[in-house]
Amino acid sequence: MPFDSKNFAETKPDVFSLEGLIAWLWAQDQATEYSYYSNCNCLVAQYLKSAGIRFPEPGGVGAYGYYDENHTRHPLPYSLNDAALGTPTFGAALERARKLLAAR
């Protein structure tokens, strides 16, 4: 069947996966720095906020978890933290995330 571009749906990786983080980091300015210790502006918080994950005010991803709009705590995969821990630039985090994914 010829390509008619009508039968395609955009697929996105799970937001809580390394694949999702890698896709987001790839689209960011690689030189951008972040503070690993800032609950509201660390790499993982910025990523989750961009994906529509909400945090109660002042909110954040402290203690390896996030809180939904019902104030229910949900744990985060350790792989997201592992990708964020190190040189605090999006480019360095992208390389760490790729290595973590390849090591699986």
C-alpha positions as CSV (number, residue, x, y, z in Angstrom):
1,M,0.0,0.0,0.0
2,P,1.4,3.4,-0.9
3,F,2.3,5.8,1.9
4,D,-0.7,8.0,2.5
5,S,0.3,9.4,6.0
6,K,-3.2,8.8,7.4
7,N,-2.6,5.6,9.4
8,F,0.2,6.7,11.6
9,A,0.0,7.7,15.3
10,E,2.8,9.3,17.1
11,T,4.2,7.1,19.8
12,K,6.1,8.3,22.8
13,P,8.1,6.3,25.3
14,D,6.9,6.0,28.9
15,V,7.7,9.1,30.8
16,F,9.2,7.1,33.6
17,S,11.6,5.3,31.3
18,L,15.2,5.9,30.3
19,E,14.0,6.0,26.7
20,G,11.6,8.9,27.6
21,L,14.3,10.8,29.4
22,I,16.8,10.2,26.5
23,A,14.3,11.5,24.0
24,W,13.6,14.6,26.0
25,L,17.3,15.3,26.7
26,W,18.1,14.9,23.0
27,A,15.8,17.8,22.2
28,Q,17.3,20.1,24.9
29,D,20.2,22.5,24.7
30,Q,23.1,20.2,25.7
31,A,25.0,22.9,27.4
32,T,22.1,23.8,29.8
33,E,23.1,23.2,33.4
34,Y,20.8,22.1,36.3
35,S,21.2,21.8,40.0
36,Y,21.0,18.2,41.1
37,Y,20.0,19.3,44.7
38,S,17.1,21.6,43.7
39,N,13.9,19.6,44.2
40,C,11.9,21.9,41.8
41,N,14.5,22.5,39.2
42,C,16.7,19.4,39.1
43,L,16.9,17.5,35.9
44,V,14.2,15.0,36.8
45,A,11.8,17.7,38.0
46,Q,12.3,19.7,34.8
47,Y,11.7,16.5,32.7
48,L,8.6,15.4,34.6
49,K,7.1,18.9,34.5
50,S,7.6,19.1,30.8
51,A,5.7,15.8,30.5
52,G,2.8,17.2,32.5
53,I,3.5,15.6,35.8
54,R,2.2,18.0,38.5
55,F,3.7,18.7,41.9
56,P,1.9,20.3,44.8
57,E,3.4,23.7,45.8
58,P,6.2,24.1,46.4
59,G,6.5,20.6,45.0
60,G,9.4,18.7,43.7
61,V,10.9,15.3,43.4
62,G,12.5,15.0,46.8
63,A,13.3,11.6,48.2
64,Y,13.1,9.8,44.8
65,G,9.4,10.3,44.4
66,Y,6.8,12.7,43.1
67,Y,3.4,13.6,44.4
68,D,0.4,13.6,42.2
69,E,-2.5,16.1,42.4
70,N,-4.1,13.9,45.1
71,H,-0.9,14.3,47.2
72,T,-0.2,10.6,46.7
73,R,3.6,9.8,46.7
74,H,4.9,7.7,43.8
75,P,8.4,6.3,43.6
76,L,10.7,7.1,40.7
77,P,12.8,4.6,38.9
78,Y,16.3,4.8,40.2
79,S,17.6,5.0,36.6
80,L,16.3,8.5,36.2
81,N,18.3,9.6,39.3
82,D,21.3,7.7,38.1
83,A,21.2,9.6,34.8
84,A,21.0,12.9,36.6
85,L,23.8,12.3,39.1
86,G,27.1,13.6,37.8
87,T,28.2,16.6,35.7
88,P,25.1,18.7,35.8
89,T,24.5,19.5,32.1
90,F,21.8,18.0,29.9
91,G,24.5,16.7,27.5
92,A,26.3,14.8,30.2
93,A,23.1,13.4,31.5
94,L,22.1,12.3,28.0
95,E,25.4,10.4,27.7
96,R,24.9,8.8,31.2
97,A,21.3,7.8,30.3
98,R,22.4,6.2,27.0
99,K,25.1,4.2,28.8
100,L,22.6,3.1,31.4
101,L,20.2,1.9,28.7
102,A,23.0,0.1,26.8
103,A,24.1,-1.7,30.0
104,R,20.7,-3.3,30.4
